[in-house]
């Protein structure tokens, strides 16, 4: 079985940072990633809030991260990790291409945004479909924005987006929001927020950028 000093699972910003620290400490580092190194920033069209980088696309910033890790001779491997086990005190990382014994394992798999699963969503990620109001809200200044959901995140981010948008539609499948009462009261008192009750998004349409939603 292959043996390594440090195995890192996930090549987002956290995993890449760990790899850089590990290599600078003189460790034998193996970085496992089933997708594109960089993590969720790869689906972000523009980034203007990363310290030291005035403007970059998500893929450009991800490439900078990888280049930095490669400078310290980090080894990357494209595999799907299915489990991590401890056998008689020994850590074993199980992948679709074999098993790796490690003295230490860092799990930096991050998270995935919950998606609607409707037609047209995947095609417009980074082209009008966003999962982070704070990250991307400023790119839609003076435009109409739709937020889908009825919990605290949807209601609070909907209110936040009124800072930029001309109007914010909060589309919810029920007849009332599930968010905290204080958050709901603030949102409903905001003249820029228009609640759309008992409605779901069936399709996202647009030629390149998002242009309209098909509701049901």
C-alpha positions in Angstrom: 0.0 0.0 0.0 1.2 3.5 -0.8 2.4 5.4 2.2 2.5 9.2 2.6 3.2 11.6 5.5 0.2 14.0 4.8 -2.8 13.4 2.7 -5.2 16.4 2.1 -8.7 15.7 0.8 -10.0 18.7 -1.2 -8.2 21.3 -3.2 -10.2 24.4 -2.4 -8.6 27.4 -0.7 -8.4 25.5 2.7 -6.8 22.4 1.2 -4.4 24.3 -0.9 -3.3 26.5 2.0 -2.8 23.3 4.1 -0.7 21.9 1.3 1.5 25.0 1.1 2.1 24.9 4.9 2.8 21.2 4.8 5.3 21.5 2.0 7.0 24.5 3.7 7.4 22.3 6.8 9.1 19.7 4.7 6.3 17.1 4.7 5.6 14.7 1.9 2.2 16.1 0.8 -0.4 14.4 -1.4 -3.5 16.5 -2.4 -6.5 14.6 -3.6 -9.3 16.4 -5.6 -12.0 14.8 -7.8 -12.8 18.1 -9.5 -10.9 21.3 -10.5 -8.5 22.7 -7.9 -9.8 25.9 -6.4 -13.2 24.8 -5.2 -16.4 26.8 -5.5 -14.6 29.9 -6.8 -14.3 28.2 -10.1 -18.0 28.9 -10.7 -17.7 32.6 -9.8 -17.6 34.9 -12.8 -15.9 37.9 -11.2 -14.1 38.3 -7.9 -13.3 41.8 -6.5 -13.1 41.1 -2.8 -10.0 38.9 -2.5 -7.3 40.8 -0.6 -4.4 41.6 -2.9 -6.2 40.8 -6.1 -8.2 43.8 -7.4 -10.1 41.8 -10.0 -10.0 38.3 -11.4 -12.4 35.6 -12.6 -13.0 32.6 -10.4 -10.9 30.3 -12.6 -8.1 32.8 -12.7 -7.9 33.0 -9.0 -8.1 29.2 -8.7 -5.2 28.9 -11.1 -3.2 31.3 -8.9 -3.9 29.1 -5.9 -2.7 26.0 -7.7 0.4 27.7 -9.1 1.3 28.7 -5.5 1.0 25.2 -4.2 2.9 23.8 -7.2 5.7 26.2 -6.5 6.3 24.2 -3.3 6.1 20.9 -5.3 2.7 19.8 -4.0 1.6 16.6 -5.6 -1.9 16.6 -7.0 -4.0 13.6 -7.8 -7.4 13.4 -9.5 -9.3 10.8 -7.5 -12.6 10.3 -5.8 -12.2 9.6 -2.1 -14.9 7.3 -0.8 -13.9 6.7 2.8 -11.3 7.3 5.5 -10.7 4.5 7.9 -8.4 3.9 11.0 -7.1 0.3 11.0 -5.1 -0.6 14.1 -4.2 3.0 14.6 -3.2 3.6 11.0 -5.1 6.1 8.9 -6.2 4.8 5.4 -7.6 6.9 2.7 -9.8 4.8 0.3 -10.2 6.1 -3.3 -11.6 4.9 -6.5 -8.0 4.2 -7.6 -6.6 2.4 -4.5 -5.8 2.9 -0.9 -3.2 5.2 0.7 -1.8 5.0 4.2 -1.2 8.3 5.8 0.5 9.6 9.0 -1.9 12.5 9.0 -5.1 13.3 7.0 -6.6 16.8 6.6 -10.2 16.7 5.4 -10.9 20.0 3.5 -13.8 18.9 1.3 -15.8 22.2 1.8 -19.5 22.3 1.0 -21.8 22.4 -1.9 -24.6 25.0 -2.4 -28.0 23.6 -2.4 -29.4 23.9 -5.9 -32.9 24.2 -7.2 -32.4 21.4 -9.7 -34.5 23.2 -12.4 -33.9 23.3 -16.1 -31.3 25.9 -17.1 -29.8 26.3 -13.6 -26.4 24.6 -14.3 -26.0 26.3 -17.6 -26.3 29.8 -16.0 -24.0 29.4 -13.0 -21.8 32.4 -13.0 -23.9 33.9 -15.7 -26.7 35.3 -13.5 -27.2 32.3 -11.2 -25.4 32.9 -8.0 -25.4 31.2 -4.6 -23.8 34.1 -2.6 -25.4 37.5 -2.3 -22.5 39.0 -0.5 -20.1 37.7 -3.2 -22.0 38.7 -6.3 -24.7 41.2 -5.3 -22.7 44.3 -6.4 -22.5 43.0 -10.0 -26.3 43.4 -10.4 -26.6 47.0 -9.4 -29.9 48.7 -10.4 -31.3 45.4 -11.8 -34.2 43.2 -10.7 -33.1 40.1 -8.7 -35.0 37.0 -7.8 -34.1 35.1 -4.6 -35.6 31.6 -4.2 -36.3 30.3 -0.7 -38.2 31.2 2.5 -35.7 30.6 5.3 -33.4 33.0 7.1 -30.8 32.8 4.4 -33.2 33.7 1.6 -34.9 36.5 3.5 -31.8 38.1 4.9 -29.9 37.9 1.7 -32.9 39.3 -0.1 -32.9 42.3 2.2 -29.1 42.7 1.7 -29.6 42.7 -2.1 -31.9 45.7 -1.9 -28.7 47.7 -1.4 -27.9 47.1 -5.1 -31.1 46.0 -6.8 -34.0 48.1 -8.1 -36.3 45.3 -7.0 -35.9 41.9 -5.2 -38.5 39.2 -5.7 -38.4 36.5 -3.0 -40.0 33.4 -4.5 -41.2 30.9 -1.9 -43.1 27.6 -2.4 -45.3 28.2 0.7 -47.7 31.0 1.7 -45.4 32.4 4.4 -41.7 32.7 5.1 -40.0 30.3 7.6 -37.4 32.8 8.6 -37.3 34.5 12.1 -40.1 36.9 12.7 -37.8 39.9 13.0 -36.1 39.1 9.7 -39.5 38.7 7.9 -40.9 41.9 9.3 -37.8 43.8 8.1 -38.0 42.3 4.7 -41.8 42.8 4.2 -41.4 46.5 5.2 -38.8 47.1 2.6 -40.4 48.7 -0.5 -37.9 47.0 -2.8 -38.9 43.5 -1.8 -41.8 41.7 -3.5 -42.8 38.3 -2.1 -44.0 35.7 -4.5 -45.9 33.1 -2.6 -46.9 29.5 -3.5 -44.5 29.5 -6.4 -41.6 27.4 -7.6 -39.0 28.0 -10.4 -39.5 25.6 -13.3 -36.9 26.9 -15.7 -34.2 29.6 -16.0 -33.9 31.0 -19.4 -31.4 33.2 -21.2 -29.0 33.5 -24.1 -25.7 33.4 -22.2 -26.8 35.5 -19.2 -30.1 34.9 -17.3 -33.0 36.8 -18.9 -36.1 35.4 -17.3 -37.6 32.7 -15.1 -40.5 30.3 -15.8 -42.6 30.0 -12.7 -45.3 27.6 -11.6 
